[in-house]
């Protein structure tokens, strides 16, 4: 059916609260819906594909003749972060939540060992917004060389460090130490250790594209492994390789930001490969979702929409493009964390003889099942919707 599939994750671009959103405190959240309603949204290319048909969006009209297939997917995993979402895409469904340290920060015993092994003081140790905690503790880091350690509602051990005052090498080494320590004690286990480098001075700080995630390996066999085992390319762009700890990946391509990710996907499309090119565009989430910036989020979506034709232009006749999201992060909602939402699913192919709505997916794992099915590979988790693509 296809030689190549391009899978783009629009990180956090949810499309309405999930049926279990109340359990997460996320009732009435809708990332796309509330952006469209409150600040407007002009995305003509996504609109033509049928995005406005999935859920009523105030400024994205329905189309009578969509150029793609569309539906939405409901999450099954107990988590609402990138690890849970991406793992579920490929068939590893999280049944028990990861440890969470928002209430009192990380245990003293963990931080004592961490400080001893890194040779650096620990700053912050609390739940915080990344940009705010950097602004609060950067000057102290400059004076002491300490590491800014914080967490979020997600299961993360995040370390922020200035690229000049601490250095990337020292930051990455500290993250490797934290990852090792958190794996040694079940009570300390977190889904991800995240390096959060930044630059700037005198109260004006900016995070850089040198972020690195140290995730766990998926608990179950994933569709990426099935692809790799059958000799297909699995090209991971952006933080995809980190989210799966390299499992099932044949090539990893780092990206600096959304624009760079799109450029590198286009460059990949110009190469000869057979298999999956899998890109995560993180800035919707990191720069606009968590800081609760609906205008910035809108602008980022509109930028992606402008670039979409350039991606499609590089597609071969039998290539398939899939767009979806891993969770929500409604920038109009209170707090600064992810929101429990359904996610849009758009599937486009130049050779499709039909388009339109396909049945909703009751789990993200249907995505991995479909991708493997398209390549005529059997995979045990999820329900393929290949038969709906004509």
NULODO-210422 format. One line per 2 residues: for each residue x, y, z of C-alpha. Coordinates in nm, 2 decimals, always signed. Layout:
<recs>
X Y Z; ...
</recs>
This chain:
<recs>
+0.00 +0.00 +0.00; +0.29 +0.24 +0.08
+0.66 +0.24 +0.09; +0.70 +0.53 +0.33
+0.49 +0.67 +0.61; +0.55 +1.01 +0.77
+0.41 +1.04 +1.12; +0.41 +1.39 +1.27
+0.31 +1.44 +1.64; +0.19 +1.79 +1.71
+0.29 +1.77 +2.07; -0.01 +1.85 +2.30
-0.25 +1.95 +2.03; -0.56 +1.80 +2.19
-0.92 +1.83 +2.06; -1.15 +1.81 +2.35
-1.15 +1.66 +2.70; -1.14 +1.28 +2.72
-1.42 +1.08 +2.88; -1.21 +1.03 +3.19
-1.09 +1.39 +3.21; -1.27 +1.45 +3.54
-1.04 +1.20 +3.71; -0.75 +1.42 +3.60
-0.92 +1.75 +3.70; -0.94 +1.85 +3.33
-1.31 +1.88 +3.25; -1.40 +2.11 +2.97
-1.04 +2.14 +2.84; -1.00 +2.16 +2.47
-0.66 +2.28 +2.33; -0.77 +2.34 +1.97
-1.12 +2.44 +2.06; -1.03 +2.70 +2.31
-0.75 +2.85 +2.10; -0.99 +2.87 +1.81
-1.26 +3.03 +2.03; -1.05 +3.28 +2.23
-0.78 +3.40 +1.99; -0.89 +3.27 +1.65
-0.71 +3.02 +1.43; -0.64 +3.04 +1.06
-0.52 +2.70 +0.93; -0.66 +2.66 +0.58
-0.45 +2.35 +0.49; -0.55 +2.16 +0.80
-0.91 +2.28 +0.75; -0.91 +2.13 +0.40
-0.79 +1.80 +0.54; -1.09 +1.79 +0.77
-0.96 +1.91 +1.11; -1.27 +2.13 +1.16
-1.49 +1.82 +1.09; -1.36 +1.63 +1.39
-1.49 +1.87 +1.66; -1.67 +2.21 +1.61
-1.40 +2.48 +1.61; -1.51 +2.84 +1.62
-1.28 +2.97 +1.35; -1.20 +2.65 +1.16
-1.49 +2.56 +0.94; -1.61 +2.22 +0.84
-1.53 +2.12 +0.48; -1.76 +1.92 +0.25
-1.48 +1.77 +0.05; -1.19 +1.69 +0.28
-0.86 +1.60 +0.13; -0.78 +1.34 +0.39
-0.93 +1.09 +0.63; -1.00 +1.22 +0.98
-1.12 +1.11 +1.32; -1.01 +1.13 +1.68
-0.84 +0.89 +1.93; -0.92 +0.83 +2.29
-0.64 +0.77 +2.54; -0.62 +0.45 +2.73
-0.30 +0.49 +2.93; -0.33 +0.62 +3.28
-0.08 +0.90 +3.21; -0.13 +1.22 +3.02
+0.23 +1.30 +2.93; +0.45 +1.24 +2.62
+0.59 +0.91 +2.74; +0.24 +0.76 +2.80
+0.11 +0.90 +2.47; +0.40 +0.79 +2.25
+0.43 +0.45 +2.41; +0.06 +0.39 +2.36
+0.08 +0.49 +1.99; +0.31 +0.19 +1.95
+0.14 -0.06 +2.17; +0.27 -0.02 +2.52
-0.02 +0.10 +2.73; +0.06 +0.23 +3.07
-0.16 +0.06 +3.33; -0.01 +0.20 +3.65
+0.10 +0.56 +3.69; +0.46 +0.66 +3.74
+0.58 +0.81 +4.06; +0.49 +1.17 +4.11
+0.68 +1.42 +4.33; +0.47 +1.73 +4.31
+0.35 +1.73 +4.68; +0.69 +1.76 +4.86
+0.96 +1.74 +4.60; +1.21 +1.46 +4.57
+1.32 +1.26 +4.87; +1.62 +1.39 +5.07
+1.80 +1.06 +5.03; +1.78 +1.08 +4.65
+1.90 +1.44 +4.64; +2.18 +1.37 +4.89
+2.32 +1.10 +4.66; +2.26 +1.31 +4.35
+2.45 +1.60 +4.50; +2.74 +1.38 +4.62
+2.78 +1.22 +4.28; +2.75 +1.54 +4.08
+2.95 +1.75 +4.32; +2.69 +2.03 +4.30
+2.43 +2.18 +4.52; +2.06 +2.12 +4.45
+1.84 +2.43 +4.39; +1.46 +2.45 +4.40
+1.34 +2.09 +4.44; +0.97 +2.16 +4.38
+0.70 +2.14 +4.12; +0.74 +2.44 +3.89
+0.70 +2.59 +3.55; +1.04 +2.55 +3.37
+1.07 +2.91 +3.26; +0.96 +3.05 +3.60
+1.20 +2.83 +3.80; +1.49 +2.93 +3.58
+1.40 +3.30 +3.63; +1.38 +3.24 +4.01
+1.71 +3.04 +4.06; +1.94 +3.14 +3.77
+2.13 +3.40 +3.96; +2.19 +3.16 +4.24
+2.31 +2.90 +3.99; +2.55 +3.16 +3.85
+2.69 +3.22 +4.20; +2.71 +2.86 +4.33
+2.71 +2.63 +4.03; +2.42 +2.45 +4.17
+2.17 +2.26 +3.96; +1.81 +2.37 +3.93
+1.61 +2.05 +4.00; +1.23 +2.05 +3.96
+0.93 +1.84 +3.86; +0.59 +1.88 +3.71
+0.26 +1.70 +3.74; +0.41 +1.45 +3.50
+0.66 +1.20 +3.63; +0.98 +1.39 +3.56
+1.31 +1.48 +3.72; +1.41 +1.80 +3.54
+1.75 +1.97 +3.56; +1.80 +2.32 +3.43
+2.15 +2.45 +3.38; +2.30 +2.75 +3.20
+2.51 +2.64 +2.90; +2.79 +2.87 +3.00
+2.79 +2.86 +3.38; +2.74 +2.49 +3.41
+2.79 +2.36 +3.06; +2.61 +2.11 +2.84
+2.85 +1.82 +2.92; +2.81 +1.87 +3.29
+2.43 +1.89 +3.26; +2.41 +1.57 +3.05
+2.64 +1.40 +3.30; +2.41 +1.51 +3.59
+2.11 +1.37 +3.40; +2.28 +1.04 +3.35
+2.35 +1.02 +3.72; +1.99 +1.11 +3.80
+1.86 +0.85 +3.56; +2.08 +0.58 +3.71
+1.98 +0.67 +4.07; +1.61 +0.67 +3.99
+1.63 +0.33 +3.83; +1.80 +0.18 +4.14
+1.52 +0.25 +4.38; +1.15 +0.17 +4.28
+1.04 +0.45 +4.51; +1.24 +0.70 +4.31
+1.15 +0.58 +3.96; +1.04 +0.86 +3.72
+0.93 +0.83 +3.36; +1.18 +1.08 +3.24
+1.49 +1.27 +3.34; +1.51 +1.58 +3.13
+1.80 +1.81 +3.06; +1.68 +2.17 +3.03
+1.97 +2.39 +2.91; +1.93 +2.77 +2.89
+2.12 +3.08 +2.80; +2.10 +3.45 +2.89
+2.19 +3.68 +3.18; +2.05 +3.94 +3.42
+1.69 +3.81 +3.43; +1.66 +3.75 +3.05
+1.68 +3.37 +3.00; +1.59 +3.15 +2.71
+1.58 +2.77 +2.69; +1.78 +2.63 +2.40
+1.72 +2.34 +2.16; +1.97 +2.12 +2.34
+1.71 +1.95 +2.56; +1.76 +1.58 +2.61
+1.52 +1.33 +2.76; +1.63 +1.02 +2.94
+1.32 +0.80 +2.93; +1.25 +0.45 +3.04
+1.23 +0.17 +2.78; +0.87 +0.08 +2.69
+0.73 -0.19 +2.92; +0.59 -0.39 +2.63
+0.70 -0.49 +2.28; +0.63 -0.19 +2.05
+0.54 -0.16 +1.68; +0.87 +0.01 +1.61
+1.05 -0.31 +1.70; +0.83 -0.50 +1.46
+0.92 -0.26 +1.18; +1.29 -0.27 +1.25
+1.29 -0.65 +1.28; +1.13 -0.67 +0.93
+1.41 -0.47 +0.78; +1.23 -0.13 +0.76
+1.38 +0.20 +0.84; +1.25 +0.37 +1.16
+1.38 +0.73 +1.14; +1.32 +0.92 +1.47
+1.33 +1.30 +1.44; +1.32 +1.53 +1.75
+1.26 +1.38 +2.09; +1.12 +1.05 +1.94
+1.44 +0.86 +2.00; +1.45 +0.98 +2.36
+1.09 +0.89 +2.43; +1.15 +0.52 +2.34
+1.51 +0.51 +2.47; +1.61 +0.41 +2.12
+1.40 +0.09 +2.11; +1.30 +0.01 +1.76
+1.49 +0.31 +1.61; +1.73 +0.27 +1.32
+1.84 +0.63 +1.29; +1.80 +0.93 +1.52
+1.80 +1.29 +1.39; +1.80 +1.56 +1.66
+1.61 +1.88 +1.60; +1.64 +2.23 +1.75
+1.28 +2.35 +1.73; +0.97 +2.31 +1.52
+1.10 +2.48 +1.22; +1.42 +2.27 +1.22
+1.21 +1.96 +1.27; +1.00 +2.04 +0.96
+1.31 +2.12 +0.76; +1.47 +1.79 +0.86
+1.16 +1.59 +0.78; +1.15 +1.75 +0.43
+1.52 +1.66 +0.39; +1.44 +1.31 +0.50
+1.16 +1.29 +0.24; +1.41 +1.37 -0.03
+1.61 +1.06 +0.06; +1.55 +0.70 -0.04
+1.42 +0.50 +0.25; +1.15 +0.24 +0.31
+0.96 +0.25 +0.64; +0.86 +0.52 +0.89
+0.98 +0.88 +0.94; +0.86 +0.98 +1.29
+0.87 +1.34 +1.40; +0.77 +1.52 +1.72
+0.71 +1.89 +1.71; +0.75 +1.98 +2.08
+0.72 +2.36 +2.09; +0.34 +2.37 +2.09
+0.37 +2.21 +2.43; +0.69 +2.35 +2.57
+0.68 +2.71 +2.46; +0.30 +2.78 +2.45
+0.11 +2.51 +2.63; +0.29 +2.50 +2.97
+0.34 +2.88 +2.98; -0.03 +2.92 +2.90
+0.02 +3.14 +2.59; -0.27 +3.09 +2.36
-0.16 +3.36 +2.11; +0.18 +3.19 +2.07
+0.02 +2.85 +2.04; -0.20 +2.99 +1.77
+0.09 +3.14 +1.58; +0.28 +2.81 +1.60
-0.01 +2.62 +1.46; -0.05 +2.87 +1.18
+0.32 +2.84 +1.10; +0.29 +2.46 +1.08
-0.01 +2.49 +0.85; +0.19 +2.72 +0.62
+0.47 +2.46 +0.60; +0.23 +2.16 +0.54
+0.22 +2.20 +0.16; +0.61 +2.19 +0.15
+0.59 +1.85 +0.33; +0.32 +1.72 +0.10
+0.52 +1.84 -0.21; +0.80 +1.60 -0.12
+0.58 +1.30 -0.08; +0.58 +1.03 -0.34
+0.25 +0.92 -0.49; +0.21 +0.62 -0.26
+0.35 +0.79 +0.06; +0.12 +0.84 +0.36
+0.12 +1.13 +0.60; -0.03 +1.09 +0.95
-0.09 +1.39 +1.19; -0.19 +1.34 +1.55
-0.10 +1.45 +1.91; +0.01 +1.27 +2.22
-0.21 +1.46 +2.48; -0.36 +1.80 +2.54
-0.21 +2.12 +2.69; -0.49 +2.37 +2.68
-0.32 +2.72 +2.70; -0.64 +2.88 +2.82
-0.68 +2.64 +3.12; -0.56 +2.70 +3.48
-0.23 +2.57 +3.60; +0.06 +2.49 +3.37
+0.03 +2.12 +3.30; -0.09 +1.88 +3.04
-0.47 +1.83 +3.00; -0.64 +1.49 +2.95
-0.78 +1.51 +2.60; -0.87 +1.32 +2.29
-0.64 +1.38 +2.00; -0.71 +1.45 +1.63
-0.61 +1.20 +1.37; -0.56 +1.30 +1.00
-0.43 +1.05 +0.74; -0.34 +1.18 +0.39
-0.22 +1.01 +0.08; -0.19 +1.14 -0.28
-0.31 +0.80 -0.41; -0.62 +0.77 -0.18
-0.93 +0.73 -0.40; -1.16 +0.83 -0.11
-1.14 +1.06 +0.19; -1.36 +1.15 +0.49
-1.45 +1.04 +0.84; -1.33 +0.70 +0.97
-1.46 +0.55 +1.30; -1.32 +0.70 +1.62
-1.03 +0.50 +1.77; -1.08 +0.39 +2.13
-0.71 +0.38 +2.19; -0.39 +0.53 +2.06
-0.25 +0.18 +1.99; -0.46 +0.16 +1.68
-0.20 +0.39 +1.52; +0.09 +0.15 +1.56
-0.13 -0.14 +1.45; -0.23 +0.04 +1.13
+0.13 +0.14 +1.05; +0.25 -0.22 +1.08
-0.05 -0.35 +0.89; +0.02 -0.11 +0.60
+0.36 -0.27 +0.57; +0.20 -0.62 +0.59
+0.35 -0.69 +0.93; +0.14 -0.85 +1.21
+0.14 -0.67 +1.55; -0.04 -0.79 +1.85
-0.17 -0.46 +2.01; -0.43 -0.22 +1.88
-0.69 -0.25 +1.60; -0.58 -0.15 +1.25
-0.79 +0.09 +1.04; -0.60 +0.01 +0.72
-0.93 -0.13 +0.57; -1.08 +0.22 +0.60
-0.81 +0.38 +0.39; -0.89 +0.35 +0.02
</recs>
